[in-house]
Amino acid sequence: MFRVDAEAVELGRVPYWAKGIASFLHDRNALGGSAIPKKTLPRSDRILLPNVSSVTRLRTLFQKHRIAKVDFLQIDVEGYNYHVLKQFDFSRAAILKILT
């Protein structure tokens, strides 16, 4: 996971709103994406710092907690949402069982 260096925020190298943003993909947040042009973001490689994070597959999480049916799924995985959603077995979703 990439996070914004807090010192870069405090020194004014990036806007204050950048404090605390992070992403699994370095180009999926406002700093690595398009909100701030590269020419106005000096040394972006030193502003976006790698941060080691542990991960768990959705299937493993459901097995661990014995989840057989999902009524509501809300995720916020910092730019990696699609990769989590493609792991989801939609036959577990209650809404699909109602509609079919």
Jmol script that loads the backbone (N, CA, C; Angstrom):
load data "model"
ATOM      1  N   MET A   1       0.849  -1.164   0.000  1.00  0.00           N
ATOM      2  CA  MET A   1       0.000   0.000   0.000  1.00  0.00           C
ATOM      3  C   MET A   1       0.901   1.235   0.000  1.00  0.00           C
ATOM      4  N   PHE A   2       0.503   2.226  -0.744  1.00  0.00           N
ATOM      5  CA  PHE A   2       1.246   3.481  -0.782  1.00  0.00           C
ATOM      6  C   PHE A   2       0.490   4.526   0.031  1.00  0.00           C
ATOM      7  N   ARG A   3       1.203   5.273   0.839  1.00  0.00           N
ATOM      8  CA  ARG A   3       0.595   6.332   1.637  1.00  0.00           C
ATOM      9  C   ARG A   3       1.361   7.626   1.428  1.00  0.00           C
ATOM     10  N   VAL A   4       0.712   8.722   1.711  1.00  0.00           N
ATOM     11  CA  VAL A   4       1.344  10.029   1.572  1.00  0.00           C
ATOM     12  C   VAL A   4       2.191  10.277   2.817  1.00  0.00           C
ATOM     13  N   ASP A   5       3.408  10.705   2.603  1.00  0.00           N
ATOM     14  CA  ASP A   5       4.313  11.026   3.700  1.00  0.00           C
ATOM     15  C   ASP A   5       3.763  12.220   4.485  1.00  0.00           C
ATOM     16  N   ALA A   6       3.529  12.035   5.780  1.00  0.00           N
ATOM     17  CA  ALA A   6       2.972  13.094   6.631  1.00  0.00           C
ATOM     18  C   ALA A   6       3.871  14.331   6.650  1.00  0.00           C
ATOM     19  N   GLU A   7       5.180  14.128   6.586  1.00  0.00           N
ATOM     20  CA  GLU A   7       6.111  15.266   6.590  1.00  0.00           C
ATOM     21  C   GLU A   7       5.936  16.120   5.337  1.00  0.00           C
ATOM     22  N   ALA A   8       5.636  15.491   4.213  1.00  0.00           N
ATOM     23  CA  ALA A   8       5.416  16.238   2.970  1.00  0.00           C
ATOM     24  C   ALA A   8       4.210  17.156   3.110  1.00  0.00           C
ATOM     25  N   VAL A   9       3.193  16.706   3.833  1.00  0.00           N
ATOM     26  CA  VAL A   9       2.007  17.535   4.082  1.00  0.00           C
ATOM     27  C   VAL A   9       2.373  18.683   5.013  1.00  0.00           C
ATOM     28  N   GLU A  10       3.055  18.353   6.102  1.00  0.00           N
ATOM     29  CA  GLU A  10       3.417  19.367   7.092  1.00  0.00           C
ATOM     30  C   GLU A  10       4.337  20.443   6.510  1.00  0.00           C
ATOM     31  N   LEU A  11       5.202  20.072   5.579  1.00  0.00           N
ATOM     32  CA  LEU A  11       6.110  21.039   4.962  1.00  0.00           C
ATOM     33  C   LEU A  11       5.481  21.781   3.786  1.00  0.00           C
ATOM     34  N   GLY A  12       4.235  21.429   3.455  1.00  0.00           N
ATOM     35  CA  GLY A  12       3.535  22.125   2.388  1.00  0.00           C
ATOM     36  C   GLY A  12       3.903  21.670   0.984  1.00  0.00           C
ATOM     37  N   ARG A  13       4.566  20.532   0.843  1.00  0.00           N
ATOM     38  CA  ARG A  13       4.905  20.010  -0.500  1.00  0.00           C
ATOM     39  C   ARG A  13       3.686  19.509  -1.240  1.00  0.00           C
ATOM     40  N   VAL A  14       2.678  19.096  -0.486  1.00  0.00           N
ATOM     41  CA  VAL A  14       1.399  18.650  -1.054  1.00  0.00           C
ATOM     42  C   VAL A  14       0.283  19.320  -0.254  1.00  0.00           C
ATOM     43  N   PRO A  15      -0.902  19.422  -0.819  1.00  0.00           N
ATOM     44  CA  PRO A  15      -2.018  20.064  -0.103  1.00  0.00           C
ATOM     45  C   PRO A  15      -2.364  19.329   1.189  1.00  0.00           C
ATOM     46  N   TYR A  16      -2.946  20.046   2.131  1.00  0.00           N
ATOM     47  CA  TYR A  16      -3.298  19.475   3.419  1.00  0.00           C
ATOM     48  C   TYR A  16      -4.276  18.310   3.282  1.00  0.00           C
ATOM     49  N   TRP A  17      -5.181  18.367   2.278  1.00  0.00           N
ATOM     50  CA  TRP A  17      -6.164  17.305   2.100  1.00  0.00           C
ATOM     51  C   TRP A  17      -5.512  15.958   1.774  1.00  0.00           C
ATOM     52  N   ALA A  18      -4.233  15.973   1.416  1.00  0.00           N
ATOM     53  CA  ALA A  18      -3.542  14.730   1.077  1.00  0.00           C
ATOM     54  C   ALA A  18      -3.157  13.929   2.316  1.00  0.00           C
ATOM     55  N   LYS A  19      -3.248  14.544   3.481  1.00  0.00           N
ATOM     56  CA  LYS A  19      -2.885  13.850   4.716  1.00  0.00           C
ATOM     57  C   LYS A  19      -3.796  12.648   4.923  1.00  0.00           C
ATOM     58  N   GLY A  20      -3.203  11.485   5.005  1.00  0.00           N
ATOM     59  CA  GLY A  20      -3.946  10.269   5.290  1.00  0.00           C
ATOM     60  C   GLY A  20      -4.420   9.486   4.079  1.00  0.00           C
ATOM     61  N   ILE A  21      -4.236  10.005   2.860  1.00  0.00           N
ATOM     62  CA  ILE A  21      -4.692   9.210   1.726  1.00  0.00           C
ATOM     63  C   ILE A  21      -3.698   8.091   1.436  1.00  0.00           C
ATOM     64  N   ALA A  22      -4.253   6.992   0.957  1.00  0.00           N
ATOM     65  CA  ALA A  22      -3.439   5.821   0.666  1.00  0.00           C
ATOM     66  C   ALA A  22      -4.116   5.016  -0.430  1.00  0.00           C
ATOM     67  N   SER A  23      -3.346   4.153  -1.058  1.00  0.00           N
ATOM     68  CA  SER A  23      -3.885   3.304  -2.121  1.00  0.00           C
ATOM     69  C   SER A  23      -2.981   2.104  -2.316  1.00  0.00           C
ATOM     70  N   PHE A  24      -3.583   0.991  -2.744  1.00  0.00           N
ATOM     71  CA  PHE A  24      -2.775  -0.169  -3.094  1.00  0.00           C
ATOM     72  C   PHE A  24      -2.055   0.059  -4.413  1.00  0.00           C
ATOM     73  N   LEU A  25      -2.598   0.953  -5.224  1.00  0.00           N
ATOM     74  CA  LEU A  25      -2.011   1.268  -6.527  1.00  0.00           C
ATOM     75  C   LEU A  25      -1.557   2.724  -6.501  1.00  0.00           C
ATOM     76  N   HIS A  26      -0.275   2.969  -6.736  1.00  0.00           N
ATOM     77  CA  HIS A  26       0.274   4.315  -6.546  1.00  0.00           C
ATOM     78  C   HIS A  26      -0.337   5.371  -7.445  1.00  0.00           C
ATOM     79  N   ASP A  27      -0.956   4.979  -8.537  1.00  0.00           N
ATOM     80  CA  ASP A  27      -1.540   5.981  -9.433  1.00  0.00           C
ATOM     81  C   ASP A  27      -3.052   6.118  -9.257  1.00  0.00           C
ATOM     82  N   ARG A  28      -3.619   5.598  -8.173  1.00  0.00           N
ATOM     83  CA  ARG A  28      -5.072   5.630  -7.992  1.00  0.00           C
ATOM     84  C   ARG A  28      -5.543   6.628  -6.952  1.00  0.00           C
ATOM     85  N   ASN A  29      -4.675   7.436  -6.434  1.00  0.00           N
ATOM     86  CA  ASN A  29      -5.150   8.476  -5.534  1.00  0.00           C
ATOM     87  C   ASN A  29      -4.926   9.832  -6.202  1.00  0.00           C
ATOM     88  N   ALA A  30      -5.359  10.882  -5.569  1.00  0.00           N
ATOM     89  CA  ALA A  30      -5.286  12.205  -6.189  1.00  0.00           C
ATOM     90  C   ALA A  30      -3.851  12.634  -6.493  1.00  0.00           C
ATOM     91  N   LEU A  31      -2.907  12.236  -5.676  1.00  0.00           N
ATOM     92  CA  LEU A  31      -1.513  12.641  -5.913  1.00  0.00           C
ATOM     93  C   LEU A  31      -0.887  11.888  -7.066  1.00  0.00           C
ATOM     94  N   GLY A  32      -1.137  10.602  -7.147  1.00  0.00           N
ATOM     95  CA  GLY A  32      -0.562   9.803  -8.226  1.00  0.00           C
ATOM     96  C   GLY A  32      -1.416   9.798  -9.472  1.00  0.00           C
ATOM     97  N   GLY A  33      -2.629  10.294  -9.350  1.00  0.00           N
ATOM     98  CA  GLY A  33      -3.563  10.312 -10.472  1.00  0.00           C
ATOM     99  C   GLY A  33      -3.525  11.626 -11.219  1.00  0.00           C
ATOM    100  N   SER A  34      -4.633  12.335 -11.211  1.00  0.00           N
ATOM    101  CA  SER A  34      -4.709  13.532 -12.048  1.00  0.00           C
ATOM    102  C   SER A  34      -5.036  14.814 -11.304  1.00  0.00           C
ATOM    103  N   ALA A  35      -5.299  14.772 -10.016  1.00  0.00           N
ATOM    104  CA  ALA A  35      -5.682  15.991  -9.299  1.00  0.00           C
ATOM    105  C   ALA A  35      -4.544  16.996  -9.201  1.00  0.00           C
ATOM    106  N   ILE A  36      -3.323  16.516  -9.161  1.00  0.00           N
ATOM    107  CA  ILE A  36      -2.168  17.407  -9.092  1.00  0.00           C
ATOM    108  C   ILE A  36      -1.233  17.061 -10.246  1.00  0.00           C
ATOM    109  N   PRO A  37      -0.993  18.005 -11.147  1.00  0.00           N
ATOM    110  CA  PRO A  37      -0.091  17.724 -12.275  1.00  0.00           C
ATOM    111  C   PRO A  37       1.310  17.361 -11.786  1.00  0.00           C
ATOM    112  N   LYS A  38       1.954  16.441 -12.490  1.00  0.00           N
ATOM    113  CA  LYS A  38       3.293  15.982 -12.117  1.00  0.00           C
ATOM    114  C   LYS A  38       4.300  17.134 -11.998  1.00  0.00           C
ATOM    115  N   LYS A  39       4.186  18.150 -12.863  1.00  0.00           N
ATOM    116  CA  LYS A  39       5.162  19.246 -12.824  1.00  0.00           C
ATOM    117  C   LYS A  39       5.055  20.069 -11.544  1.00  0.00           C
ATOM    118  N   THR A  40       3.889  20.037 -10.874  1.00  0.00           N
ATOM    119  CA  THR A  40       3.750  20.780  -9.624  1.00  0.00           C
ATOM    120  C   THR A  40       3.947  19.897  -8.399  1.00  0.00           C
ATOM    121  N   LEU A  41       4.289  18.648  -8.626  1.00  0.00           N
ATOM    122  CA  LEU A  41       4.492  17.711  -7.531  1.00  0.00           C
ATOM    123  C   LEU A  41       5.937  17.222  -7.545  1.00  0.00           C
ATOM    124  N   PRO A  42       6.835  17.979  -6.953  1.00  0.00           N
ATOM    125  CA  PRO A  42       8.245  17.583  -6.980  1.00  0.00           C
ATOM    126  C   PRO A  42       8.517  16.333  -6.161  1.00  0.00           C
ATOM    127  N   ARG A  43       9.398  15.510  -6.684  1.00  0.00           N
ATOM    128  CA  ARG A  43       9.847  14.298  -5.991  1.00  0.00           C
ATOM    129  C   ARG A  43       8.684  13.437  -5.497  1.00  0.00           C
ATOM    130  N   SER A  44       7.739  13.136  -6.397  1.00  0.00           N
ATOM    131  CA  SER A  44       6.567  12.357  -5.984  1.00  0.00           C
ATOM    132  C   SER A  44       6.956  10.978  -5.475  1.00  0.00           C
ATOM    133  N   ASP A  45       8.106  10.477  -5.907  1.00  0.00           N
ATOM    134  CA  ASP A  45       8.548   9.169  -5.419  1.00  0.00           C
ATOM    135  C   ASP A  45       8.887   9.216  -3.934  1.00  0.00           C
ATOM    136  N   ARG A  46       9.160  10.398  -3.406  1.00  0.00           N
ATOM    137  CA  ARG A  46       9.450  10.529  -1.980  1.00  0.00           C
ATOM    138  C   ARG A  46       8.209  10.927  -1.186  1.00  0.00           C
ATOM    139  N   ILE A  47       7.155  11.314  -1.881  1.00  0.00           N
ATOM    140  CA  ILE A  47       5.922  11.702  -1.204  1.00  0.00           C
ATOM    141  C   ILE A  47       5.012  10.492  -1.010  1.00  0.00           C
ATOM    142  N   LEU A  48       4.963   9.615  -2.002  1.00  0.00           N
ATOM    143  CA  LEU A  48       4.179   8.383  -1.887  1.00  0.00           C
ATOM    144  C   LEU A  48       5.088   7.270  -1.389  1.00  0.00           C
ATOM    145  N   LEU A  49       4.909   6.887  -0.154  1.00  0.00           N
ATOM    146  CA  LEU A  49       5.777   5.896   0.475  1.00  0.00           C
ATOM    147  C   LEU A  49       5.116   4.529   0.519  1.00  0.00           C
ATOM    148  N   PRO A  50       5.881   3.470   0.250  1.00  0.00           N
ATOM    149  CA  PRO A  50       5.316   2.119   0.372  1.00  0.00           C
ATOM    150  C   PRO A  50       5.096   1.769   1.839  1.00  0.00           C
ATOM    151  N   ASN A  51       4.033   1.044   2.096  1.00  0.00           N
ATOM    152  CA  ASN A  51       3.689   0.637   3.447  1.00  0.00           C
ATOM    153  C   ASN A  51       3.240  -0.823   3.384  1.00  0.00           C
ATOM    154  N   VAL A  52       3.888  -1.699   4.100  1.00  0.00           N
ATOM    155  CA  VAL A  52       3.560  -3.121   4.071  1.00  0.00           C
ATOM    156  C   VAL A  52       2.224  -3.346   4.783  1.00  0.00           C
ATOM    157  N   SER A  53       1.314  -4.059   4.122  1.00  0.00           N
ATOM    158  CA  SER A  53      -0.007  -4.349   4.678  1.00  0.00           C
ATOM    159  C   SER A  53      -0.304  -5.829   4.518  1.00  0.00           C
ATOM    160  N   SER A  54      -1.021  -6.375   5.468  1.00  0.00           N
ATOM    161  CA  SER A  54      -1.444  -7.768   5.315  1.00  0.00           C
ATOM    162  C   SER A  54      -2.786  -7.781   4.579  1.00  0.00           C
ATOM    163  N   VAL A  55      -3.018  -8.832   3.827  1.00  0.00           N
ATOM    164  CA  VAL A  55      -4.258  -8.959   3.067  1.00  0.00           C
ATOM    165  C   VAL A  55      -4.858 -10.334   3.297  1.00  0.00           C
ATOM    166  N   THR A  56      -6.163 -10.436   3.098  1.00  0.00           N
ATOM    167  CA  THR A  56      -6.882 -11.694   3.217  1.00  0.00           C
ATOM    168  C   THR A  56      -7.861 -11.783   2.062  1.00  0.00           C
ATOM    169  N   ARG A  57      -7.908 -12.920   1.407  1.00  0.00           N
ATOM    170  CA  ARG A  57      -8.884 -13.113   0.329  1.00  0.00           C
ATOM    171  C   ARG A  57     -10.294 -13.113   0.919  1.00  0.00           C
ATOM    172  N   LEU A  58     -11.237 -12.628   0.141  1.00  0.00           N
ATOM    173  CA  LEU A  58     -12.619 -12.551   0.582  1.00  0.00           C
ATOM    174  C   LEU A  58     -13.156 -13.923   0.986  1.00  0.00           C
ATOM    175  N   ARG A  59     -12.860 -14.940   0.185  1.00  0.00           N
ATOM    176  CA  ARG A  59     -13.312 -16.306   0.492  1.00  0.00           C
ATOM    177  C   ARG A  59     -12.787 -16.755   1.856  1.00  0.00           C
ATOM    178  N   THR A  60     -11.522 -16.481   2.131  1.00  0.00           N
ATOM    179  CA  THR A  60     -10.917 -16.862   3.408  1.00  0.00           C
ATOM    180  C   THR A  60     -11.595 -16.139   4.563  1.00  0.00           C
ATOM    181  N   LEU A  61     -11.889 -14.879   4.377  1.00  0.00           N
ATOM    182  CA  LEU A  61     -12.568 -14.091   5.406  1.00  0.00           C
ATOM    183  C   LEU A  61     -13.958 -14.642   5.692  1.00  0.00           C
ATOM    184  N   PHE A  62     -14.700 -15.000   4.633  1.00  0.00           N
ATOM    185  CA  PHE A  62     -16.034 -15.575   4.813  1.00  0.00           C
ATOM    186  C   PHE A  62     -15.951 -16.929   5.517  1.00  0.00           C
ATOM    187  N   GLN A  63     -14.985 -17.748   5.148  1.00  0.00           N
ATOM    188  CA  GLN A  63     -14.835 -19.054   5.793  1.00  0.00           C
ATOM    189  C   GLN A  63     -14.478 -18.890   7.268  1.00  0.00           C
ATOM    190  N   LYS A  64     -13.561 -18.008   7.548  1.00  0.00           N
ATOM    191  CA  LYS A  64     -13.117 -17.790   8.929  1.00  0.00           C
ATOM    192  C   LYS A  64     -14.271 -17.382   9.839  1.00  0.00           C
ATOM    193  N   HIS A  65     -15.160 -16.536   9.326  1.00  0.00           N
ATOM    194  CA  HIS A  65     -16.268 -16.023  10.131  1.00  0.00           C
ATOM    195  C   HIS A  65     -17.589 -16.735   9.840  1.00  0.00           C
ATOM    196  N   ARG A  66     -17.509 -17.847   9.074  1.00  0.00           N
ATOM    197  CA  ARG A  66     -18.670 -18.696   8.762  1.00  0.00           C
ATOM    198  C   ARG A  66     -19.828 -17.887   8.161  1.00  0.00           C
ATOM    199  N   ILE A  67     -19.515 -17.054   7.180  1.00  0.00           N
ATOM    200  CA  ILE A  67     -20.529 -16.244   6.505  1.00  0.00           C
ATOM    201  C   ILE A  67     -21.056 -17.031   5.316  1.00  0.00           C
ATOM    202  N   ALA A  68     -22.332 -17.363   5.370  1.00  0.00           N
ATOM    203  CA  ALA A  68     -22.947 -18.144   4.289  1.00  0.00           C
ATOM    204  C   ALA A  68     -23.761 -17.266   3.343  1.00  0.00           C
ATOM    205  N   LYS A  69     -24.291 -16.164   3.856  1.00  0.00           N
ATOM    206  CA  LYS A  69     -25.142 -15.281   3.071  1.00  0.00           C
ATOM    207  C   LYS A  69     -24.749 -13.831   3.355  1.00  0.00           C
ATOM    208  N   VAL A  70     -24.776 -13.005   2.337  1.00  0.00           N
ATOM    209  CA  VAL A  70     -24.432 -11.589   2.494  1.00  0.00           C
ATOM    210  C   VAL A  70     -25.655 -10.756   2.144  1.00  0.00           C
ATOM    211  N   ASP A  71     -26.103  -9.944   3.092  1.00  0.00           N
ATOM    212  CA  ASP A  71     -27.219  -9.041   2.848  1.00  0.00           C
ATOM    213  C   ASP A  71     -26.738  -7.702   2.300  1.00  0.00           C
ATOM    214  N   PHE A  72     -25.574  -7.296   2.733  1.00  0.00           N
ATOM    215  CA  PHE A  72     -25.041  -5.992   2.340  1.00  0.00           C
ATOM    216  C   PHE A  72     -23.523  -6.086   2.372  1.00  0.00           C
ATOM    217  N   LEU A  73     -22.883  -5.647   1.319  1.00  0.00           N
ATOM    218  CA  LEU A  73     -21.423  -5.659   1.261  1.00  0.00           C
ATOM    219  C   LEU A  73     -20.944  -4.250   0.947  1.00  0.00           C
ATOM    220  N   GLN A  74     -20.179  -3.682   1.848  1.00  0.00           N
ATOM    221  CA  GLN A  74     -19.599  -2.358   1.631  1.00  0.00           C
ATOM    222  C   GLN A  74     -18.088  -2.493   1.770  1.00  0.00           C
ATOM    223  N   ILE A  75     -17.378  -2.034   0.767  1.00  0.00           N
ATOM    224  CA  ILE A  75     -15.925  -2.125   0.815  1.00  0.00           C
ATOM    225  C   ILE A  75     -15.317  -0.757   0.528  1.00  0.00           C
ATOM    226  N   ASP A  76     -14.155  -0.549   1.072  1.00  0.00           N
ATOM    227  CA  ASP A  76     -13.364   0.644   0.795  1.00  0.00           C
ATOM    228  C   ASP A  76     -11.919   0.215   0.962  1.00  0.00           C
ATOM    229  N   VAL A  77     -11.336  -0.230  -0.120  1.00  0.00           N
ATOM    230  CA  VAL A  77      -9.997  -0.791  -0.047  1.00  0.00           C
ATOM    231  C   VAL A  77      -9.001   0.012  -0.885  1.00  0.00           C
ATOM    232  N   GLU A  78      -9.178   1.324  -0.822  1.00  0.00           N
ATOM    233  CA  GLU A  78      -8.201   2.257  -1.363  1.00  0.00           C
ATOM    234  C   GLU A  78      -7.747   1.955  -2.787  1.00  0.00           C
ATOM    235  N   GLY A  79      -8.697   1.960  -3.706  1.00  0.00           N
ATOM    236  CA  GLY A  79      -8.358   1.783  -5.111  1.00  0.00           C
ATOM    237  C   GLY A  79      -8.318   0.348  -5.590  1.00  0.00           C
ATOM    238  N   TYR A  80      -8.576  -0.585  -4.704  1.00  0.00           N
ATOM    239  CA  TYR A  80      -8.496  -1.995  -5.059  1.00  0.00           C
ATOM    240  C   TYR A  80      -9.875  -2.649  -5.061  1.00  0.00           C
ATOM    241  N   ASN A  81     -10.927  -1.842  -5.078  1.00  0.00           N
ATOM    242  CA  ASN A  81     -12.294  -2.338  -4.957  1.00  0.00           C
ATOM    243  C   ASN A  81     -12.635  -3.382  -6.020  1.00  0.00           C
ATOM    244  N   TYR A  82     -12.300  -3.130  -7.270  1.00  0.00           N
ATOM    245  CA  TYR A  82     -12.609  -4.076  -8.337  1.00  0.00           C
ATOM    246  C   TYR A  82     -11.985  -5.441  -8.059  1.00  0.00           C
ATOM    247  N   HIS A  83     -10.780  -5.456  -7.574  1.00  0.00           N
ATOM    248  CA  HIS A  83     -10.084  -6.712  -7.319  1.00  0.00           C
ATOM    249  C   HIS A  83     -10.751  -7.503  -6.187  1.00  0.00           C
ATOM    250  N   VAL A  84     -11.365  -6.806  -5.260  1.00  0.00           N
ATOM    251  CA  VAL A  84     -12.113  -7.492  -4.207  1.00  0.00           C
ATOM    252  C   VAL A  84     -13.453  -7.971  -4.756  1.00  0.00           C
ATOM    253  N   LEU A  85     -14.150  -7.109  -5.485  1.00  0.00           N
ATOM    254  CA  LEU A  85     -15.466  -7.479  -6.018  1.00  0.00           C
ATOM    255  C   LEU A  85     -15.412  -8.671  -6.960  1.00  0.00           C
ATOM    256  N   LYS A  86     -14.346  -8.797  -7.727  1.00  0.00           N
ATOM    257  CA  LYS A  86     -14.291  -9.939  -8.639  1.00  0.00           C
ATOM    258  C   LYS A  86     -14.082 -11.259  -7.892  1.00  0.00           C
ATOM    259  N   GLN A  87     -13.736 -11.213  -6.616  1.00  0.00           N
ATOM    260  CA  GLN A  87     -13.630 -12.411  -5.788  1.00  0.00           C
ATOM    261  C   GLN A  87     -14.972 -12.813  -5.185  1.00  0.00           C
ATOM    262  N   PHE A  88     -15.935 -11.898  -5.193  1.00  0.00           N
ATOM    263  CA  PHE A  88     -17.205 -12.114  -4.511  1.00  0.00           C
ATOM    264  C   PHE A  88     -18.102 -13.077  -5.270  1.00  0.00           C
ATOM    265  N   ASP A  89     -18.623 -14.061  -4.565  1.00  0.00           N
ATOM    266  CA  ASP A  89     -19.575 -15.022  -5.122  1.00  0.00           C
ATOM    267  C   ASP A  89     -20.971 -14.413  -4.966  1.00  0.00           C
ATOM    268  N   PHE A  90     -21.500 -13.868  -6.054  1.00  0.00           N
ATOM    269  CA  PHE A  90     -22.769 -13.154  -5.980  1.00  0.00           C
ATOM    270  C   PHE A  90     -23.948 -14.066  -5.659  1.00  0.00           C
ATOM    271  N   SER A  91     -23.774 -15.371  -5.714  1.00  0.00           N
ATOM    272  CA  SER A  91     -24.855 -16.269  -5.313  1.00  0.00           C
ATOM    273  C   SER A  91     -25.066 -16.210  -3.795  1.00  0.00           C
ATOM    274  N   ARG A  92     -24.125 -15.650  -3.062  1.00  0.00           N
ATOM    275  CA  ARG A  92     -24.267 -15.471  -1.617  1.00  0.00           C
ATOM    276  C   ARG A  92     -25.132 -14.260  -1.268  1.00  0.00           C
ATOM    277  N   ALA A  93     -25.384 -13.401  -2.228  1.00  0.00           N
ATOM    278  CA  ALA A  93     -26.099 -12.155  -1.949  1.00  0.00           C
ATOM    279  C   ALA A  93     -27.587 -12.393  -1.829  1.00  0.00           C
ATOM    280  N   ALA A  94     -28.198 -11.895  -0.773  1.00  0.00           N
ATOM    281  CA  ALA A  94     -29.625 -12.076  -0.528  1.00  0.00           C
ATOM    282  C   ALA A  94     -30.471 -11.452  -1.622  1.00  0.00           C
ATOM    283  N   ILE A  95     -30.089 -10.313  -2.138  1.00  0.00           N
ATOM    284  CA  ILE A  95     -30.885  -9.626  -3.157  1.00  0.00           C
ATOM    285  C   ILE A  95     -30.997 -10.458  -4.431  1.00  0.00           C
ATOM    286  N   LEU A  96     -29.951 -11.152  -4.793  1.00  0.00           N
ATOM    287  CA  LEU A  96     -30.010 -11.989  -5.984  1.00  0.00           C
ATOM    288  C   LEU A  96     -30.938 -13.179  -5.781  1.00  0.00           C
ATOM    289  N   LYS A  97     -31.018 -13.690  -4.586  1.00  0.00           N
ATOM    290  CA  LYS A  97     -31.913 -14.817  -4.299  1.00  0.00           C
ATOM    291  C   LYS A  97     -33.363 -14.362  -4.360  1.00  0.00           C
ATOM    292  N   ILE A  98     -33.639 -13.132  -3.976  1.00  0.00           N
ATOM    293  CA  ILE A  98     -34.990 -12.596  -4.053  1.00  0.00           C
ATOM    294  C   ILE A  98     -35.406 -12.402  -5.495  1.00  0.00           C
ATOM    295  N   LEU A  99     -34.503 -11.928  -6.329  1.00  0.00           N
ATOM    296  CA  LEU A  99     -34.814 -11.618  -7.714  1.00  0.00           C
ATOM    297  C   LEU A  99     -34.901 -12.846  -8.610  1.00  0.00           C
ATOM    298  N   THR A 100     -34.265 -13.937  -8.226  1.00  0.00           N
ATOM    299  CA  THR A 100     -34.262 -15.114  -9.098  1.00  0.00           C
ATOM    300  C   THR A 100     -35.354 -16.097  -8.765  1.00  0.00           C
TER     301      THR A 100
END
end "model"
wireframe off; spacefill off
backbone 0.3
color backbone group
